[in-house]
Amino acid sequence: MSTVQEIRALRGAGRFAEALRNTSRISTHGTDRLSVDVLRAELLERTGNYAQSRDLVEILARHASLSASDRSICQLTLARLDLTDKNIDSAVTHLQRSIAVAADVSDLERVCWSQLRLLQVLADRSGPEVIAPLLGELRTNVTKLGHPQITAALHITVAQMEAQRGLVVNSQRHLALGLRCLNGFQNLWLEATAENVKACLEMMRSRFDAGIAHAQRCLLISQESGSASVCQSALGNLGNLAYLTGHFDDAADYTLRARSGLRPGSDNWNACLETLARISLSQNRLSDCADLLDEIDQTIATPGDHSRYVYRHTQLTRARLMERTGSTDQALLHTDLALKLAQTAGDHLLLNVALLTKAAVLQQADRVSEMLSLLQSVALTIQNEPTDLFAQYESILACALASGGHPRVGLWHRKRAERVYTALRHVPGMLEVSRRWRRATEMASDAKPEAKGEGDNLSFSTAVVSDVASIMLHTGRPELVA
C-alpha cells in the first residue's frame, strides 16, 4: 500500500501516471485524505484528464480544512486548467493566489513552482521587459531554497523562453545548466521537457535529423512520465519536422495525433492548426489553408492573445497565403503585424523571418527599392541566423534579379539557395524557390534583355566572392560547404 510520501516522491520524480495510479491504492482519513485528493487532482491535470481534475479541484478549493500548501497546489492546478482552456486572465489570478497562500506560510518550494508557471505565462503574453522583476525574485527564491530539481526547472524554463525568442545560444546555455542540476536527481517530466527544447533548437538550426532524434526521445520519456502536455508537444514537433523534410502525410498524422489529446482553442491546438495550414500551403491547397487559419483567428478572445507565440507566428503563414492569392496589401499588413508582435515579444528570430517574408512579398509586387532596403537590413545579421534564412535571402535576391531582367545573375543566387535547401533537406524551401522563380521569369517577359560584357564579369566575380563568403558562414556544416 502506498503512502502520501511515496506518491509525492513519484510526483517529484516526474512519474505522474504511476503516482496517479497509486492514489487509488492508499487508505487515509481526515487531512491526509484531503492531501491525497489534492495530489490526485493535480496528477489528473498532468496526465491530461482535465475534466476530472477540474471537477475534483473545484470542490477541494472550497474546503475549509485544506492546509495552506494544499490550497496553493489547488490554485496552481486551477491555473494550469485555465491555461489549457485559454483563460489567461483567470490563470494569472489563480497563480497569484497560489504564490500568496504559499508565501504566507513560508512554503518556498510551492512559491517557486507557481512563480515558474507565472513567468512563462507573462513572458509569452507581455515580453521580456515585463517579467524582469518576477524573474529576479524567482532567482532569489530558488537560490535560497537550494532545491536541485527546482533549480533545474528554472534553467529549463528559461531555456524554453529563450528558444521561443529565437535566442539559440542563450537557450543552449540554460539547458546545459538545467541538465547539470538534474545529475543524480531523476525527473522524467523535466528530462522530457529538456528534450523538447533540444528538438526545437535543432529545428531552428535546420538540423532536422538531430531534431527528430530529440523529439522521438521526448515522446518516449513523456509517455513514461505520463505528462500529457509534453507528449503532445513532442508529437507536434515531430509533425513540424516531418513537414520540413517533405513528409507531408506523416506530418499531418503526427499533428492529428497531437490534437487528439488537446482542448480546442488552446495554444497547442492552434499550433497544430498552423502546421496543417503550412502543409496545405505547400500542397497548393489554398482554400484549406485559409479555413485552418480562420479557425485559429476565431479562438482569439482578448487583445492580449495577439502577442502569444503561436498567434504571432501564424501571421506569417497568413501573409504567405495572401501573397499566393495576389492580395499584396493584405500580405503586407500581416507581415507588419508580425514585425510589431516580434518587437514587443523580443522574438529576434521571428523579426528576421518577418523581414524576409515582407521582402518576398515586395519582390512579387515588383517594389524592388523597398525590397532591397529590407534585404540590406537582414544582411547585417544573416550570419547569426539559422541556415535556412540564408537560403531564403538568396532566393528572394535571385527572383528580384530575374524579374528585373537579369536572369543569369539571378541564376547564381537561385542555385546557391537550392544547394543550401538541398543540403538541409528543407523540402518546403525547395518548393518555394521553384515557385518563386517561375513567377519571377514570368514577370521578366517584358523586361529588357540583360546587358552583356563588363556587367557579366562583375556579376561573375560578385557571385564567386559570395560563394566564398557562404563557405565561411557555414564552416560548422560540412554538408553545406560540400
Salt bridges, closest charged atoms under 4 A:
ASP37 OD1 - ARG33 NH2 3.17
GLU42 OE1 - ARG11 NH1 2.85
GLU42 OE2 - ARG80 NH1 3.67
GLU58 OE2 - ARG54 NH1 3.34
ASP82 OD1 - ARG54 NH2 3.03
ASP82 OD2 - HIS94 NE2 3.52
ASP85 OD2 - ARG54 NH2 3.37
ASP85 OD1 - ARG263 NH2 3.16
ASP89 OD1 - ARG125 NH1 2.64
ASP124 OD2 - ARG308 NH2 3.60
ASP124 OD1 - ARG312 NH1 3.71
GLU162 OE1 - ARG165 NH1 2.99
GLU195 OE2 - LYS198 NZ 3.73
GLU195 OE1 - HIS214 ND1 2.72
GLU195 OE2 - ARG217 NE 3.38
GLU202 OE1 - ARG205 NH1 3.58
ASP209 OD1 - ARG425 NH2 2.22
GLU224 OE2 - ARG15 NH2 3.33
ASP267 OD2 - ARG308 NH2 2.40
GLU274 OE1 - ARG278 NE 3.04
ASP288 OD2 - ARG285 NH1 2.67
ASP294 OD1 - ARG318 NH2 2.89
ASP297 OD2 - ARG318 NH2 2.81
GLU323 OE2 - ARG435 NH2 3.61
GLU323 OE1 - ARG436 NH2 2.71
ASP336 OD1 - LYS358 NZ 2.80
ASP347 OD2 - ARG312 NE 3.12
ASP347 OD2 - HIS313 NE2 3.16
GLU370 OE2 - ARG367 NE 2.85
ASP388 OD2 - HIS426 NE2 3.90
GLU394 OE1 - HIS413 ND1 2.68
GLU394 OE1 - ARG416 NH1 2.63
GLU418 OE2 - ARG414 NE 2.86
GLU432 OE2 - ARG435 NH2 2.79
GLU432 OE2 - ARG436 NE 3.20
GLU442 OE1 - ARG439 NH1 3.90
GLU450 OE1 - ARG408 NE 3.25
ASP456 OD2 - ARG408 NH2 3.77
ASP467 OD1 - ARG416 NE 2.74
ASP467 OD1 - ARG419 NH2 3.19
GLU479 OE2 - ARG477 NE 2.74
